[in-house]
Amino acid sequence: MNTQNGMRTGGTTSSLRATMTIRCTDVQGDSATFSMIASNAHVSDGTSNSDVVNSLESRKFHNPFHKKKGKMDKHLGHPVSFVQKETGEISQVTFNHKDKTYYNNVKMGFINALNTRVVAPGSTQVIQEKDVVGSHKSTVSGQSSTFMALEGQEMVALPAVSLKKTFDQTGFSEFPDPSLKPQNVKLQAETHTQLHNAGFIQTSTVNQVVAMVNIGSNAASYEAFENINMLEMLHESVKRQSAQDNPGDLFLSSFGSLNIVASSSPKFFLEASTERFTANFVEEETFSGDLFDASVLIHQQMLAEGVPAIDLNESLEKIFSLKEKALNQENGAQTIHLMDQVTQYLEVDTASISLLVPHLESIQYVETEQSEAVAGLCFYILSGINKKESSQLFNSYGFKSVVPHVQKAAILASHTAKIQDEAFIQSLADLHNNLPHENPHKSFALLALGSVASYSSFPHIAKEILINEAKESYDHEEKSIDALFAIGNAGPSVFSVESELLNLNFHVHPSLRVQTKLVQVLEDSFGMDYEKDADYPFSKSKQVGFELGGKTVGAKFDAEVFLGTNFNCNQTSFNYKASGKTGVYALLFGKRKEAVGADAEYGQNGGAPLSNSAHVRVWGKTIKSMNFPGLGECKEKTYPIAHASPGFSVKYTLWVSVVPI
C-alpha cells in the first residue's frame, strides 16, 4: 500500500511450517473418517531465518508457538475429525469451536488442501463445491503421472494420478463473509494434487491470488493469465505498475501458497499419542458441518474477536458526561470514535444494550438542551446495531416519546440506521400515520421512511405510504415536495421511474416548484440528467472542487454557485435565480457516497416563485427541508444545521490458501 508521503510499503510476508498427523479412524461405505492433529508449528515473518518473530503485533499471533520454560505447545488445540469420500470430496468436518480461532483457521486450511475431486486421466469436469473460500464452481482435470520412490537401494518411478482444480471469482454464488460479492474481488486459485498408486494423497499444492477490483485498470490483467505459476510474478508486476499509475493510492492484494507433502517417517506418529486422536468431543463445544459452514462460523468468531476491548461502563460514562458538549469541535471526534467503539461492542454483546435504558428514561419527561444531546447520543449508538433490541428501544423511547426533540432525534437517526428488523420500519410507519398533519414531525417521518425503505428488507411497508402520500398531497405544494424527496430517499431500489414515479404526475404538476424538485430528485437519486437554466441566458456560475486520496480511498469536495436572469424586467416573465449547491463525497474500496450535501435556491421563473428553499442531505438522504421567507423580504438570515450520523465502512474477509485475510 502507499502512504501519504508517496512512499510505498512492500506489504507483509509470513510463513508457517507445521506437522499434520492424520489417522484413519473409521471406514463406512464410500467414505472414511480421519482424525488430524497439527503440531510443531513454527512461524517466520520473512525478515530473518529465525522462527522467533520480533514485531510486537506478530507476537500476539505467534506466542502459542514459542518455547516457554523449555516447553512448546506441540498441538494446535484439539484434534479435528473429517470425512472424505472416495471421490476426494471432504463432506464433513468436526472440531472444537472453543479452540483459539487462529488454530482452527490453520487446521481448516490444511484440511481444505486435501479437498479434491477424483476424475479419470484425460478427462475434465466442472463441479459445484463448498469449501472454506465459498460456494463456487471449479474445473477439475486429471492426467497420468509418476512419482519417485525408494525400492531397496534404487529410486524408481511409480504410476500416479495428478489432479488439477481451478476456480476464480466468476464461479462464486456465496462467500463465508456475506458482505463479500464476486464483483468486489479478482481471484484465481489452483490446486495440484497427486494421488499415490495406493490411493492416498501424496502431495497437494494450493496457490491463490486475490486483489480488490477497484485498484485500477491493471487489476483486469489477472484474467489474462491461466498459468498459476505466473501469478506471483504477475502479482508483483501489477503492484509496481499500480504504484506508478496511482502514487497516492492503496493497492490491496494477497498471494498465498500452501504445500503439503506426505511422509511415512515413524517419528511423527510417535509424537502423537492415541489419546490425542481419540479425544471425545464435548457436545456444547463441538461444531460439525461442511467446510463452508465451518468457515462461516470462524468468520463470525473473528468478527467477535475484532470488537474493541473496552470497558463499556467507563466508555458510556465518558460519552454521556460530555452531553451538550459532545459534538462540539473540541470533543466531537473523540466522542464519535467512542460511540463507534460502543456500537461495535454492543453489536456482539446484545444483552448490554440495556445499559442505555436509564439514559433514555431520563429524557422522557423533560425538554432541555442536555436531554436533546443525550437523545442524539443514544440514537446514534442504537442506529448502528442491527438487533431487535435496538429496534425496540428506538420505538419505545424514540418514536413513541412525548418529548418533541427526543422523537425528532430518533427520526433523524433512523435515516442511516442499520436495523433490518421488520418491526423497525413498521413502527416508523405507524408514527407517520398517527401524527396529525400540522405536526412538523410528520414530514420528518415521511422523509425517514423513504431512507429506511432503501436499506430495509421490508420496503413495501413504506412504499405504500409514500405512494398514498404523494397522491393525497398533490394539491398541496409543500407536502408534494416532501413526498418527492421521500421517494428520492427510497431511490431506484424501491421505485421505478417509468412505471411508478412518472405515474404520480409530478412532471405536469401546476406548481413550478414541484416540477423543479422533480428534476432535482431524478438527477440526485435516480441518476438522470436534464438540461437546466435555459430560462436564464444572462448568467454567471462558479464551480470549485478538489480531491484527497486516490481511487481506492479518498474524498471529494464540490461546490457550485449560479446567478442568472433574462433581463426582461418590464414583463411578468422576468426570470431571476440565485442558487448554491455543495457536497462532500467519500470513496472507500469502490463505494462512493455523499457524506453531506446541501442546496439552496431563490428566485422566480415566468412570474412564479422557484422552490425558495434549502435542503440538507446526509449520506445521500434528505433529512431536512427549510423554506425561505417571501420574495419581498430582503434580510440576512442564518439557518443553523447540526446533525451527527454514523458513517459507512467496507470490510471483507476472504480465505487465501491457509488463512483468511
LUMDOGU-890154 format. One record per residue (C-alpha): residue number from 1; x, y, z. Coordinates in steps of 0.2 Angstrom, whole numbers, plus 5000, padded with zeros to 4 digits. Example, Ala and Ser with C-alpha at 12.3 -4.5 7.8 and 13.67 -1.06 7.14 Angstrom:
2
1  5062  4978  5039
2  5068  4995  5036
This chain:
661
1  5000  5000  5000
2  5005  5018  4998
3  5007  5031  5012
4  5003  5049  5012
5  5020  5054  5008
6  5020  5044  4992
7  5032  5030  5000
8  5026  5013  4996
9  5026  4999  5008
10  5030  4981  5002
11  5016  4973  5012
12  5020  4959  5024
13  5026  4941  5021
14  5025  4927  5033
15  5027  4908  5033
16  5021  4893  5043
17  5029  4876  5045
18  5019  4863  5054
19  5017  4844  5055
20  4999  4837  5051
21  4997  4820  5058
22  4982  4810  5051
23  4975  4794  5056
24  4960  4784  5049
25  4948  4780  5062
26  4933  4773  5053
27  4928  4767  5035
28  4909  4766  5030
29  4903  4763  5013
30  4911  4776  5001
31  4919  4787  5014
32  4932  4786  5028
33  4933  4796  5044
34  4950  4803  5049
35  4957  4812  5064
36  4970  4825  5062
37  4981  4835  5074
38  4993  4849  5069
39  5009  4851  5079
40  5027  4858  5079
41  5022  4874  5071
42  5035  4887  5068
43  5031  4904  5060
44  5043  4917  5052
45  5038  4934  5047
46  5050  4933  5032
47  5063  4946  5038
48  5075  4933  5045
49  5079  4914  5046
50  5073  4914  5064
51  5057  4906  5070
52  5055  4920  5083
53  5046  4935  5076
54  5052  4951  5083
55  5037  4963  5080
56  5025  4966  5094
57  5009  4963  5083
58  5016  4946  5077
59  5020  4941  5095
60  5001  4941  5099
61  4998  4929  5085
62  5013  4918  5086
63  5015  4917  5105
64  5007  4900  5107
65  5021  4893  5096
66  5036  4899  5106
67  5046  4890  5119
68  5041  4894  5137
69  5052  4887  5151
70  5058  4873  5140
71  5041  4868  5134
72  5032  4870  5117
73  5014  4870  5113
74  5015  4854  5102
75  4997  4853  5096
76  4987  4867  5089
77  4972  4864  5100
78  4961  4849  5099
79  4961  4836  5086
80  4949  4838  5070
81  4939  4825  5063
82  4934  4825  5044
83  4925  4813  5032
84  4932  4811  5015
85  4923  4802  5001
86  4931  4790  4989
87  4929  4804  4976
88  4941  4815  4986
89  4927  4827  4992
90  4928  4832  5011
91  4910  4831  5016
92  4911  4835  5035
93  4922  4842  5047
94  4921  4841  5066
95  4931  4852  5078
96  4931  4861  5095
97  4925  4879  5091
98  4931  4884  5108
99  4949  4882  5102
100  4958  4898  5098
101  4952  4905  5081
102  4968  4905  5073
103  4971  4887  5077
104  4955  4882  5069
105  4960  4894  5054
106  4976  4884  5051
107  4968  4867  5053
108  4954  4871  5041
109  4966  4877  5029
110  4976  4861  5030
111  4961  4850  5028
112  4954  4861  5014
113  4970  4857  5004
114  4965  4839  5004
115  4948  4843  4997
116  4948  4837  4979
117  4938  4828  4966
118  4945  4812  4958
119  4942  4811  4939
120  4950  4799  4926
121  4966  4804  4917
122  4962  4814  4902
123  4945  4820  4907
124  4939  4837  4914
125  4924  4840  4924
126  4915  4856  4931
127  4909  4853  4948
128  4900  4863  4962
129  4908  4863  4978
130  4908  4871  4995
131  4925  4874  5004
132  4932  4887  5015
133  4933  4900  5002
134  4915  4899  4997
135  4902  4890  4987
136  4908  4890  4969
137  4911  4881  4953
138  4928  4873  4950
139  4936  4865  4935
140  4945  4848  4938
141  4956  4839  4926
142  4966  4823  4928
143  4981  4816  4920
144  4993  4801  4922
145  5010  4805  4931
146  5023  4797  4941
147  5032  4799  4957
148  5049  4794  4963
149  5050  4781  4977
150  5064  4771  4985
151  5063  4752  4982
152  5078  4743  4990
153  5093  4753  4985
154  5086  4761  4970
155  5074  4776  4966
156  5060  4770  4954
157  5046  4779  4945
158  5029  4773  4951
159  5012  4777  4942
160  5001  4790  4950
161  4987  4802  4945
162  4988  4821  4945
163  4973  4832  4948
164  4972  4850  4944
165  4957  4860  4951
166  4955  4879  4947
167  4942  4892  4950
168  4940  4911  4950
169  4928  4924  4957
170  4916  4922  4942
171  4910  4905  4948
172  4905  4910  4966
173  4887  4911  4972
174  4892  4914  4991
175  4906  4918  5002
176  4908  4915  5021
177  4908  4934  5023
178  4890  4939  5017
179  4897  4957  5013
180  4909  4950  5000
181  4902  4948  4982
182  4911  4942  4967
183  4911  4959  4959
184  4922  4965  4974
185  4937  4955  4970
186  4948  4947  4957
187  4953  4930  4962
188  4962  4915  4955
189  4966  4898  4963
190  4973  4882  4958
191  4976  4866  4967
192  4988  4852  4961
193  4985  4835  4970
194  4995  4819  4967
195  4987  4803  4971
196  4998  4788  4976
197  4995  4772  4967
198  4990  4765  4984
199  4975  4778  4984
200  4981  4791  4996
201  4986  4809  4993
202  5005  4810  4991
203  5006  4829  4988
204  4995  4844  4987
205  4999  4862  4982
206  4987  4876  4984
207  4990  4893  4976
208  4979  4908  4977
209  4980  4927  4972
210  4966  4940  4976
211  4965  4958  4973
212  4952  4972  4976
213  4944  4976  4959
214  4944  4995  4961
215  4963  4997  4961
216  4963  5002  4943
217  4963  4995  4926
218  4978  4984  4929
219  4968  4973  4940
220  4960  4966  4924
221  4977  4958  4920
222  4973  4944  4932
223  4960  4937  4920
224  4973  4935  4906
225  4984  4923  4915
226  4979  4904  4916
227  4995  4898  4922
228  4995  4898  4941
229  5014  4898  4942
230  5015  4915  4934
231  5003  4923  4946
232  5016  4928  4959
233  5026  4937  4946
234  5011  4945  4939
235  5006  4950  4957
236  5022  4959  4959
237  5022  4967  4942
238  5004  4974  4945
239  5009  4981  4962
240  5023  4990  4954
241  5013  4997  4940
242  4999  5002  4952
243  5012  5012  4962
244  5017  5021  4946
245  4999  5025  4940
246  4992  5029  4957
247  5006  5035  4968
248  4994  5041  4982
249  4983  5026  4982
250  4981  5010  4991
251  4983  4993  4982
252  4976  4978  4992
253  4981  4961  4986
254  4987  4945  4993
255  4996  4930  4986
256  4996  4913  4996
257  5003  4896  4994
258  5001  4880  5004
259  5011  4864  5001
260  5008  4848  5009
261  5019  4833  5007
262  5016  4816  5014
263  5029  4807  5025
264  5029  4790  5032
265  5043  4794  5045
266  5038  4785  5061
267  5044  4799  5072
268  5028  4809  5068
269  5017  4795  5074
270  5027  4793  5089
271  5024  4811  5094
272  5005  4809  5093
273  4998  4798  5106
274  4982  4788  5103
275  4973  4798  5116
276  4976  4814  5106
277  4967  4806  5091
278  4953  4798  5101
279  4948  4813  5112
280  4930  4814  5115
281  4921  4830  5108
282  4911  4839  5121
283  4894  4842  5113
284  4892  4861  5118
285  4910  4864  5111
286  4908  4854  5095
287  4905  4860  5078
288  4900  4848  5064
289  4896  4853  5046
290  4904  4855  5029
291  4920  4866  5026
292  4909  4881  5020
293  4899  4881  5036
294  4915  4879  5046
295  4922  4895  5038
296  4906  4904  5041
297  4907  4900  5060
298  4926  4905  5060
299  4922  4922  5051
300  4909  4926  5064
301  4921  4922  5078
302  4934  4933  5070
303  4922  4947  5070
304  4918  4944  5088
305  4936  4944  5092
306  4939  4960  5082
307  4927  4970  5094
308  4937  4984  5103
309  4942  4979  5120
310  4934  4992  5130
311  4926  4995  5147
312  4908  4998  5142
313  4903  5006  5158
314  4918  5018  5158
315  4915  5022  5139
316  4897  5026  5142
317  4901  5037  5157
318  4913  5047  5146
319  4901  5049  5132
320  4886  5055  5142
321  4897  5066  5154
322  4900  5077  5138
323  4881  5079  5135
324  4878  5095  5125
325  4897  5097  5123
326  4899  5080  5114
327  4898  5086  5097
328  4907  5102  5098
329  4923  5104  5088
330  4934  5101  5103
331  4926  5085  5108
332  4917  5079  5093
333  4930  5067  5085
334  4934  5059  5102
335  4915  5056  5106
336  4911  5049  5089
337  4925  5037  5090
338  4920  5032  5107
339  4902  5029  5101
340  4908  5019  5086
341  4918  5008  5098
342  4902  5006  5109
343  4892  5002  5094
344  4904  4988  5088
345  4904  4981  5106
346  4885  4981  5108
347  4883  4973  5091
348  4891  4957  5098
349  4886  4959  5117
350  4867  4962  5114
351  4862  4960  5132
352  4872  4975  5137
353  4861  4986  5126
354  4850  4988  5141
355  4864  4999  5149
356  4857  5013  5138
357  4839  5012  5145
358  4842  5023  5161
359  4849  5037  5149
360  4834  5035  5138
361  4822  5035  5153
362  4830  5051  5160
363  4825  5061  5145
364  4807  5056  5143
365  4798  5069  5153
366  4810  5085  5151
367  4815  5095  5136
368  4831  5104  5139
369  4847  5106  5129
370  4855  5092  5139
371  4841  5080  5136
372  4842  5084  5117
373  4861  5080  5117
374  4858  5063  5127
375  4844  5058  5114
376  4856  5062  5100
377  4870  5051  5108
378  4858  5037  5112
379  4850  5035  5095
380  4867  5037  5086
381  4873  5022  5095
382  4857  5012  5093
383  4857  5016  5074
384  4872  5006  5071
385  4866  4990  5080
386  4856  4978  5069
387  4847  4969  5083
388  4829  4968  5088
389  4834  4975  5105
390  4839  4991  5096
391  4823  4992  5086
392  4813  4990  5102
393  4822  5005  5111
394  4820  5016  5095
395  4801  5013  5096
396  4798  5013  5115
397  4809  5028  5119
398  4811  5037  5102
399  4796  5036  5090
400  4783  5035  5105
401  4792  5048  5115
402  4780  5063  5120
403  4796  5074  5121
404  4797  5083  5103
405  4816  5084  5102
406  4818  5066  5108
407  4806  5060  5095
408  4815  5070  5082
409  4832  5064  5086
410  4825  5046  5084
411  4818  5050  5067
412  4834  5058  5061
413  4845  5044  5067
414  4834  5031  5058
415  4839  5038  5041
416  4856  5029  5042
417  4851  5015  5054
418  4857  4998  5050
419  4842  4989  5058
420  4834  4977  5046
421  4820  4971  5059
422  4803  4972  5051
423  4796  4980  5067
424  4808  4995  5065
425  4801  5001  5048
426  4783  4996  5054
427  4785  5007  5070
428  4791  5022  5060
429  4776  5019  5048
430  4764  5019  5062
431  4772  5035  5069
432  4770  5044  5052
433  4752  5038  5051
434  4747  5043  5068
435  4755  5061  5068
436  4742  5075  5064
437  4746  5084  5048
438  4750  5100  5057
439  4764  5092  5067
440  4781  5095  5058
441  4787  5078  5063
442  4776  5070  5051
443  4786  5077  5037
444  4802  5071  5046
445  4795  5054  5047
446  4790  5053  5029
447  4807  5058  5023
448  4814  5045  5035
449  4803  5031  5029
450  4810  5034  5012
451  4828  5031  5018
452  4823  5016  5029
453  4814  5008  5014
454  4831  5010  5004
455  4840  4998  5015
456  4826  4988  5024
457  4821  4970  5019
458  4803  4976  5020
459  4802  4991  5009
460  4784  4988  5004
461  4778  4994  5021
462  4785  5011  5017
463  4782  5011  4998
464  4763  5010  5000
465  4763  5025  5012
466  4774  5035  5001
467  4763  5032  4985
468  4747  5037  4995
469  4755  5052  5002
470  4761  5058  4985
471  4743  5056  4978
472  4734  5063  4993
473  4745  5079  4994
474  4745  5083  4976
475  4735  5099  4978
476  4747  5104  4992
477  4763  5111  4986
478  4774  5109  5002
479  4768  5091  5005
480  4771  5086  4987
481  4789  5092  4989
482  4791  5082  5005
483  4783  5066  4996
484  4795  5069  4981
485  4810  5069  4992
486  4804  5054  5002
487  4803  5044  4986
488  4820  5051  4981
489  4827  5044  4998
490  4820  5027  4994
491  4828  5028  4977
492  4828  5016  4962
493  4829  5000  4973
494  4811  5004  4978
495  4804  5014  4964
496  4804  5013  4945
497  4804  5030  4936
498  4794  5025  4921
499  4781  5013  4929
500  4779  5022  4946
501  4786  5039  4949
502  4780  5047  4932
503  4763  5039  4935
504  4761  5051  4950
505  4761  5066  4938
506  4773  5077  4946
507  4780  5082  4929
508  4764  5090  4925
509  4761  5097  4942
510  4753  5115  4942
511  4767  5121  4954
512  4783  5126  4945
513  4792  5122  4962
514  4786  5104  4962
515  4792  5102  4944
516  4809  5109  4948
517  4810  5097  4963
518  4805  5083  4952
519  4820  5086  4941
520  4832  5088  4956
521  4826  5071  4963
522  4828  5062  4946
523  4845  5069  4945
524  4851  5066  4963
525  4843  5050  4967
526  4839  5041  4950
527  4855  5047  4941
528  4845  5056  4926
529  4852  5071  4918
530  4842  5086  4912
531  4846  5102  4904
532  4845  5117  4916
533  4845  5136  4917
534  4839  5138  4899
535  4827  5152  4905
536  4842  5162  4912
537  4853  5167  4897
538  4862  5180  4906
539  4871  5171  4920
540  4887  5168  4930
541  4892  5152  4938
542  4907  5146  4948
543  4912  5129  4952
544  4926  5123  4963
545  4931  5105  4968
546  4946  5096  4975
547  4950  5078  4979
548  4960  5070  4993
549  4967  5052  4992
550  4966  5041  4977
551  4954  5029  4968
552  4953  5017  4982
553  4951  5028  4997
554  4948  5046  4996
555  4936  5061  4997
556  4930  5074  4985
557  4923  5091  4988
558  4911  5100  4975
559  4903  5117  4976
560  4893  5127  4963
561  4886  5144  4964
562  4874  5151  4950
563  4867  5169  4947
564  4856  5172  4932
565  4842  5182  4924
566  4834  5185  4907
567  4835  5205  4909
568  4816  5206  4905
569  4812  5217  4920
570  4797  5226  4912
571  4787  5209  4909
572  4779  5197  4921
573  4790  5184  4914
574  4806  5192  4922
575  4816  5177  4927
576  4830  5178  4940
577  4838  5164  4950
578  4851  5163  4964
579  4857  5145  4969
580  4870  5136  4978
581  4875  5118  4979
582  4889  5109  4989
583  4893  5091  4993
584  4907  5081  5001
585  4909  5063  4994
586  4918  5048  5002
587  4926  5034  4992
588  4931  5018  5000
589  4936  5002  4991
590  4924  5006  4976
591  4909  5013  4986
592  4906  5031  4983
593  4894  5040  4995
594  4889  5058  4998
595  4893  5061  5016
596  4885  5078  5017
597  4876  5089  5004
598  4866  5105  5004
599  4857  5115  4991
600  4848  5132  4991
601  4838  5141  4978
602  4829  5158  4977
603  4820  5167  4963
604  4806  5166  4950
605  4803  5160  4933
606  4788  5167  4922
607  4782  5176  4937
608  4781  5161  4948
609  4792  5158  4963
610  4805  5145  4962
611  4807  5132  4977
612  4814  5146  4988
613  4820  5133  5000
614  4836  5124  5006
615  4838  5105  5009
616  4851  5095  5019
617  4857  5078  5014
618  4867  5066  5025
619  4874  5050  5016
620  4863  5054  5001
621  4846  5055  5011
622  4837  5072  5013
623  4834  5074  5031
624  4829  5092  5032
625  4819  5104  5021
626  4818  5123  5025
627  4808  5137  5016
628  4815  5154  5014
629  4804  5170  5018
630  4794  5179  5005
631  4801  5187  4990
632  4799  5204  4996
633  4809  5201  5012
634  4827  5206  5009
635  4835  5201  5026
636  4851  5191  5031
637  4846  5175  5039
638  4856  5161  5046
639  4849  5143  5047
640  4858  5133  5060
641  4861  5115  5054
642  4869  5102  5066
643  4867  5083  5064
644  4879  5068  5068
645  4876  5052  5059
646  4887  5036  5058
647  4897  5034  5043
648  4900  5019  5032
649  4913  5006  5032
650  4919  4992  5020
651  4925  4976  5027
652  4928  4960  5018
653  4936  4943  5024
654  4942  4930  5011
655  4952  4914  5013
656  4969  4915  5004
657  4976  4897  5004
658  4979  4893  5023
659  4971  4908  5032
660  4958  4921  5030
661  4963  4939  5027
